[in-house]
Amino acid sequence: MTILCMARKVLICYGTRYGSTAEVAQEIGKTIRELGATADILNLKETKVQPAGYDLIIIGSGIQAGKWTREPLEFITRNRDALADTKVALFVVCASAGSPDQCDTAQTKYLDKIVSSYPYLHIVSTGLFGGVFDFKKYSAPVRMLVKSIVKKQTEDDNLPERIDMRDWDKVRSWARSVMQL
Ligand SMILES: Cc1cc2nc3c(=O)[nH]c(=O)nc-3n(C[C@H](O)[C@H](O)[C@H](O)COP(=O)(O)O)c2cc1C
């Protein structure tokens, strides 16, 4: 497949607590590479990245307690000037995106609000993706709290240890669409 736009070099950087956003970032990167572009995929907790030299920068985060992780927000603030000259796309990975009655609110709270908080960014697209509950990865208090919330919402007392709400076709299709902007 040939690439339809100018973006040849793409940075995908993200913040994650439990790893599901990292896997989404990898899938976005893989899709972009299949289109013939170069993609660097970086966990912002592990690497300090200079955003110069990229045609497109994709910034993502998992959501915890209604918030983005700290690292991508710091990345945006720290690199204000460099980012202002580059096309930017944002994505989040969260439980609400996997729920039809909560995804509009999630789009507003976790993406539209971020877009309006950084008017100097040239944001070309936002992606809202379902996340993962992986109860074994959480500390005991977090597991208890999150399980009780999910049980209430799903009205299911027998939750599995892992609930994966990611829609990989949606992730890949978004990555392709961003490359055409
Ligand atoms: C402690 C905790 C708080 C969470 N809070 C929210 C929330 O406020 N809204 C939401 O949609 N999802 C929430 N989630 C679900 C996460 O966004 C989801 O598990 C996502 O996949 C996490 O990304 P990560 O694995 O990259 O950290 C929460 C999950 C945990 C464990």
The ligand as an SDF file (V2000), in Angstrom:
LIG
                    3D

 31 33  0  0  0  0  0  0  0  0999 V2000
   -7.0800    3.0010   39.3320 C   0  0  0  0  0  0  0  0  0  0  0  0
   -7.7360    3.0840   37.9830 C   0  0  0  0  0  0  0  0  0  0  0  0
   -8.4990    4.2040   37.6710 C   0  0  0  0  0  0  0  0  0  0  0  0
   -9.1390    4.2940   36.4290 C   0  0  0  0  0  0  0  0  0  0  0  0
   -9.9000    5.3930   36.1520 N   0  0  0  0  0  0  0  0  0  0  0  0
  -10.5260    5.4730   34.9570 C   0  0  0  0  0  0  0  0  0  0  0  0
  -11.3400    6.6120   34.6490 C   0  0  0  0  0  0  0  0  0  0  0  0
  -11.4680    7.5680   35.4310 O   0  0  0  0  0  0  0  0  0  0  0  0
  -11.9810    6.6270   33.4570 N   0  0  0  0  0  0  0  0  0  0  0  0
  -11.8600    5.6150   32.5480 C   0  0  0  0  0  0  0  0  0  0  0  0
  -12.4800    5.6750   31.4940 O   0  0  0  0  0  0  0  0  0  0  0  0
  -11.0710    4.5260   32.8080 N   0  0  0  0  0  0  0  0  0  0  0  0
  -10.4130    4.4520   33.9750 C   0  0  0  0  0  0  0  0  0  0  0  0
   -9.6180    3.3700   34.2590 N   0  0  0  0  0  0  0  0  0  0  0  0
   -9.4000    2.3570   33.2220 C   0  0  0  0  0  0  0  0  0  0  0  0
   -8.0620    2.6100   32.5120 C   0  0  0  0  0  0  0  0  0  0  0  0
   -8.1180    3.7830   31.7600 O   0  0  0  0  0  0  0  0  0  0  0  0
   -7.7310    1.4270   31.6130 C   0  0  0  0  0  0  0  0  0  0  0  0
   -7.4810    0.3420   32.4530 O   0  0  0  0  0  0  0  0  0  0  0  0
   -6.5440    1.6790   30.7060 C   0  0  0  0  0  0  0  0  0  0  0  0
   -6.3870    0.5470   29.8760 O   0  0  0  0  0  0  0  0  0  0  0  0
   -5.2940    1.9720   31.5110 C   0  0  0  0  0  0  0  0  0  0  0  0
   -4.2010    2.2230   30.6610 O   0  0  0  0  0  0  0  0  0  0  0  0
   -2.7310    1.6680   30.9820 P   0  0  0  0  0  0  0  0  0  0  0  0
   -2.8540    0.1510   31.0490 O   0  0  0  0  0  0  0  0  0  0  0  0
   -1.9340    2.1290   29.8310 O   0  0  0  0  0  0  0  0  0  0  0  0
   -2.3030    2.2810   32.2740 O   0  0  0  0  0  0  0  0  0  0  0  0
   -8.9730    3.2440   35.4820 C   0  0  0  0  0  0  0  0  0  0  0  0
   -8.1940    2.1250   35.8000 C   0  0  0  0  0  0  0  0  0  0  0  0
   -7.5650    2.0540   37.0320 C   0  0  0  0  0  0  0  0  0  0  0  0
   -6.7230    0.8580   37.3440 C   0  0  0  0  0  0  0  0  0  0  0  0
  1  2  1  0
  2  3  1  0
  2 30  2  0
  3  4  2  0
  4  5  1  0
  4 28  1  0
  5  6  2  0
  6  7  1  0
  6 13  1  0
  7  8  2  0
  7  9  1  0
  9 10  1  0
 10 11  2  0
 10 12  1  0
 12 13  2  0
 13 14  1  0
 14 15  1  0
 14 28  1  0
 15 16  1  0
 16 17  1  0
 16 18  1  0
 18 19  1  0
 18 20  1  0
 20 21  1  0
 20 22  1  0
 22 23  1  0
 23 24  1  0
 24 25  2  0
 24 26  1  0
 24 27  1  0
 28 29  2  0
 29 30  1  0
 30 31  1  0
M  END
$$$$
